[in-house]
């Protein structure tokens, strides 16, 4: 019984921690809406930016790398870096 509980607890920890991992994407900016705090890449993916996001001079056509995670149905960006 003890092994079952430990195994179930370990499986639960692994499953919940995998949801917290951030992913990265890169691409060209299609649209940036500072008021709505969204950034859309040319592939059509829209990322919601954090409330404390500081605009580094984002403009349409610029290449960026975005670190993000899923929160419900939304892509939540944690950082946006311009790529040269």
N, CA, C and O of each residue as an XYZ file, in Angstrom:
336
protein
N       0.820     -1.188      0.000
C       0.000      0.000      0.000
C       0.865      1.253      0.000
O       0.577      2.225     -0.699
N       1.925      1.212      0.793
C       2.829      2.359      0.872
C       3.427      2.687     -0.500
O       3.496      3.855     -0.882
N       3.856      1.667     -1.236
C       4.439      1.879     -2.566
C       3.432      2.509     -3.510
O       3.791      3.366     -4.316
N       2.184      2.098     -3.420
C       1.146      2.668     -4.270
C       0.977      4.161     -3.987
O       0.873      4.963     -4.916
N       0.949      4.530     -2.717
C       0.770      5.939     -2.335
C       1.958      6.765     -2.801
O       1.781      7.853     -3.349
N       3.158      6.262     -2.590
C       4.356      6.981     -3.021
C       4.373      7.118     -4.548
O       4.682      8.189     -5.068
N       4.047      6.055     -5.255
C       4.017      6.095     -6.717
C       2.974      7.083     -7.213
O       3.240      7.848     -8.140
N       1.799      7.079     -6.612
C       0.730      8.005     -7.017
C       1.135      9.446     -6.730
O       0.883     10.335     -7.544
N       1.753      9.679     -5.593
C       2.193     11.031     -5.244
C       3.277     11.507     -6.210
O       3.247     12.655     -6.654
N       4.216     10.653     -6.533
C       5.281     11.001     -7.473
C       4.703     11.297     -8.849
O       5.122     12.258     -9.494
N       3.761     10.502     -9.306
C       3.127     10.729    -10.609
C       2.391     12.058    -10.615
O       2.424     12.769    -11.619
N       1.729     12.410     -9.524
C       1.008     13.680     -9.441
C       1.966     14.863     -9.495
O       1.676     15.863    -10.151
N       3.094     14.761     -8.821
C       4.095     15.834     -8.833
C       4.678     16.016    -10.229
O       4.813     17.145    -10.701
N       5.018     14.935    -10.882
C       5.579     15.004    -12.228
C       4.566     15.586    -13.193
O       4.925     16.428    -14.016
N       3.325     15.170    -13.121
C       2.285     15.664    -14.021
C       2.034     17.146    -13.809
O       1.886     17.884    -14.783
N       1.980     17.601    -12.568
C       1.697     19.016    -12.313
C       2.896     19.892    -12.633
O       2.716     21.028    -13.071
N       4.099     19.409    -12.430
C       5.280     20.225    -12.714
C       5.509     20.372    -14.203
O       6.073     21.377    -14.636
N       5.090     19.400    -15.003
C       5.295     19.517    -16.444
C       4.435     20.618    -17.031
O       4.759     21.152    -18.092
N       3.353     20.966    -16.370
C       2.498     22.042    -16.851
C       3.125     23.407    -16.608
O       2.736     24.382    -17.251
N       4.078     23.498    -15.705
C       4.665     24.775    -15.349
C       5.868     25.135    -16.219
O       6.348     26.266    -16.154
N       6.360     24.210    -17.022
C       7.519     24.501    -17.844
C       7.191     25.554    -18.890
O       6.118     25.534    -19.495
N       8.116     26.463    -19.094
C       7.953     27.488    -20.115
C       8.511     26.971    -21.439
O       9.405     26.125    -21.473
N       7.967     27.497    -22.504
C       8.424     27.140    -23.838
C       8.927     28.412    -24.498
O       8.701     29.509    -23.988
N       9.600     28.277    -25.615
C      10.086     29.446    -26.349
C       9.655     29.360    -27.797
O       9.609     28.282    -28.390
N       9.342     30.512    -28.352
C       9.012     30.637    -29.764
C       9.708     31.874    -30.296
O      10.035     32.795    -29.547
N       9.929     31.881    -31.603
C      10.493     33.079    -32.221
C       9.790     33.320    -33.543
O       9.223     32.408    -34.144
N       9.840     34.550    -33.973
C       9.210     34.911    -35.232
C       9.188     36.408    -35.412
O       9.774     37.153    -34.627
N       8.509     36.840    -36.451
C       8.377     38.270    -36.748
C       7.047     38.786    -36.215
O       6.033     38.089    -36.235
N       7.080     40.016    -35.744
C       5.888     40.638    -35.184
C       4.929     41.031    -36.300
O       5.308     41.696    -37.264
N       3.683     40.606    -36.148
C       2.618     41.006    -37.061
C       1.880     42.209    -36.470
O       1.545     43.150    -37.189
N       1.626     42.173    -35.151
C       0.934     43.272    -34.475
C       1.340     43.319    -33.010
O       1.576     42.289    -32.379
N       1.418     44.538    -32.483
C       1.701     44.752    -31.066
C       0.677     45.764    -30.565
O       0.591     46.877    -31.083
N      -0.099     45.373    -29.557
C      -1.112     46.249    -28.980
C      -0.745     46.508    -27.526
O      -0.993     45.678    -26.651
N      -0.144     47.685    -27.279
C       0.311     48.023    -25.931
C      -0.859     48.211    -24.979
O      -0.732     47.936    -23.786
N      -1.980     48.668    -25.477
C      -3.144     48.889    -24.622
C      -3.751     47.558    -24.173
O      -4.081     47.392    -22.999
N      -3.900     46.609    -25.101
C      -4.458     45.291    -24.779
C      -3.400     44.339    -24.230
O      -3.727     43.240    -23.782
N      -2.128     44.757    -24.264
C      -0.999     43.947    -23.806
C      -0.931     42.613    -24.548
O      -0.827     41.552    -23.934
N      -0.991     42.685    -25.891
C      -0.884     41.486    -26.716
C       0.159     41.691    -27.802
O       0.407     42.807    -28.258
N       0.755     40.587    -28.195
C       1.748     40.563    -29.257
C       1.389     39.405    -30.173
O       1.273     38.266    -29.719
N       1.212     39.688    -31.460
C       0.857     38.661    -32.432
C       2.003     38.477    -33.403
O       2.507     39.444    -33.976
N       2.418     37.219    -33.588
C       3.466     36.912    -34.551
C       2.833     36.658    -35.918
O       1.620     36.479    -36.026
N       3.664     36.646    -36.956
C       3.170     36.452    -38.311
C       2.536     35.083    -38.515
O       1.764     34.900    -39.456
N       2.846     34.114    -37.649
C       2.200     32.801    -37.766
C       0.779     32.817    -37.207
O       0.071     31.813    -37.282
N       0.357     33.962    -36.641
C      -1.004     34.118    -36.132
C      -1.162     33.867    -34.651
O      -2.249     34.071    -34.111
N      -0.110     33.429    -33.973
C      -0.188     33.163    -32.538
C      -0.154     34.479    -31.769
O       0.723     35.315    -31.990
N      -1.113     34.658    -30.866
C      -1.186     35.870    -30.054
C      -0.787     35.541    -28.628
O      -1.300     34.593    -28.033
N       0.130     36.326    -28.083
C       0.643     36.150    -26.723
C       0.151     37.302    -25.859
O       0.163     38.455    -26.290
N      -0.278     36.992    -24.648
C      -0.650     38.017    -23.680
C       0.605     38.376    -22.896
O       1.306     37.501    -22.387
N       0.876     39.665    -22.808
C       2.088     40.141    -22.139
C       1.808     40.417    -20.662
O       0.677     40.734    -20.294
N       2.835     40.297    -19.813
C       2.630     40.569    -18.385
C       2.326     42.050    -18.142
O       2.715     42.911    -18.931
N       1.634     42.330    -17.053
C       1.239     43.707    -16.736
C       2.433     44.632    -16.560
O       2.331     45.827    -16.839
N       3.568     44.103    -16.101
C       4.755     44.927    -15.886
C       5.684     44.945    -17.108
O       6.855     45.305    -16.983
N       5.177     44.563    -18.280
C       5.986     44.493    -19.495
C       6.486     45.888    -19.892
O       5.714     46.845    -19.959
N       7.778     45.977    -20.149
C       8.407     47.220    -20.618
C       8.709     47.059    -22.101
O       9.487     46.185    -22.482
N       8.113     47.882    -22.930
C       8.290     47.801    -24.379
C       9.725     48.170    -24.753
O      10.151     49.301    -24.517
N      10.477     47.225    -25.335
C      11.853     47.528    -25.749
C      11.919     48.162    -27.143
O      12.985     48.191    -27.757
N      10.795     48.666    -27.640
C      10.769     49.271    -28.963
C      10.237     48.321    -30.020
O      10.702     48.340    -31.160
N       9.279     47.499    -29.660
C       8.713     46.521    -30.583
C       8.015     47.217    -31.750
O       7.322     48.220    -31.574
N       8.215     46.664    -32.937
C       7.585     47.209    -34.130
C       7.274     46.067    -35.094
O       7.910     45.013    -35.060
N       6.300     46.294    -35.939
C       5.923     45.300    -36.935
C       7.134     44.912    -37.776
O       7.882     45.776    -38.233
N       7.324     43.603    -37.979
C       8.434     43.097    -38.779
C       9.680     42.746    -37.996
O      10.561     42.061    -38.515
N       9.774     43.206    -36.744
C      10.937     42.881    -35.912
C      10.903     41.409    -35.531
O       9.833     40.837    -35.325
N      12.091     40.794    -35.437
C      12.192     39.401    -34.978
C      12.318     39.400    -33.461
O      13.084     40.172    -32.885
N      11.549     38.517    -32.826
C      11.575     38.406    -31.367
C      11.612     36.950    -30.942
O      11.227     36.052    -31.691
N      12.082     36.741    -29.732
C      12.013     35.431    -29.086
C      11.140     35.621    -27.852
O      11.358     36.539    -27.062
N      10.150     34.743    -27.695
C       9.189     34.856    -26.606
C       9.274     33.615    -25.728
O       9.230     32.489    -26.223
N       9.395     33.828    -24.436
C       9.295     32.741    -23.471
C       7.866     32.786    -22.956
O       7.397     33.831    -22.504
N       7.168     31.646    -23.025
C       5.744     31.633    -22.705
C       5.333     30.328    -22.051
O       6.068     29.340    -22.066
N       4.133     30.350    -21.475
C       3.511     29.148    -20.925
C       2.010     29.255    -21.161
O       1.474     30.350    -21.329
N       1.348     28.121    -21.171
C      -0.097     28.101    -21.363
C      -0.781     28.329    -20.017
O      -0.436     27.706    -19.013
N      -1.744     29.222    -20.021
C      -2.602     29.418    -18.852
C      -4.027     29.362    -19.374
O      -4.566     30.338    -19.896
N      -4.611     28.199    -19.215
C      -5.917     27.964    -19.831
C      -5.728     27.949    -21.338
O      -4.842     27.261    -21.844
N      -6.554     28.702    -22.063
C      -6.435     28.725    -23.522
C      -5.459     29.794    -24.037
O      -5.272     29.925    -25.247
N      -4.830     30.564    -23.119
C      -3.987     31.692    -23.523
C      -2.500     31.367    -23.466
O      -2.039     30.615    -22.607
N      -1.763     31.955    -24.405
C      -0.308     31.925    -24.392
C       0.132     33.135    -23.571
O      -0.034     34.276    -24.004
N       0.690     32.889    -22.393
C       1.122     33.966    -21.508
C       2.632     34.129    -21.623
O       3.390     33.228    -21.265
N       3.063     35.279    -22.123
C       4.487     35.548    -22.288
C       5.093     35.984    -20.963
O       4.502     36.784    -20.238
N       6.249     35.469    -20.655
C       6.975     35.909    -19.462
C       8.119     36.839    -19.839
O       8.551     37.661    -19.031
N       8.613     36.705    -21.080
C       9.643     37.631    -21.564
C       9.623     37.687    -23.090
O       9.275     36.722    -23.769
N      10.007     38.845    -23.595
C      10.118     39.075    -25.041
C      11.477     39.696    -25.285
O      11.808     40.728    -24.700
N      12.273     39.067    -26.153
C      13.613     39.567    -26.466
C      13.714     39.804    -27.963
O      13.330     38.955    -28.767
N      14.232     40.962    -28.324
C      14.430     41.261    -29.740
C      15.644     40.501    -30.247
O      16.654     40.402    -29.550
N      15.549     39.963    -31.463
C      16.629     39.189    -32.079
C      17.203     39.999    -33.249
O      16.463     40.538    -34.071
N      18.515     40.069    -33.300
C      19.172     40.794    -34.403
C      19.303     39.932    -35.636
O      19.830     40.383    -36.652
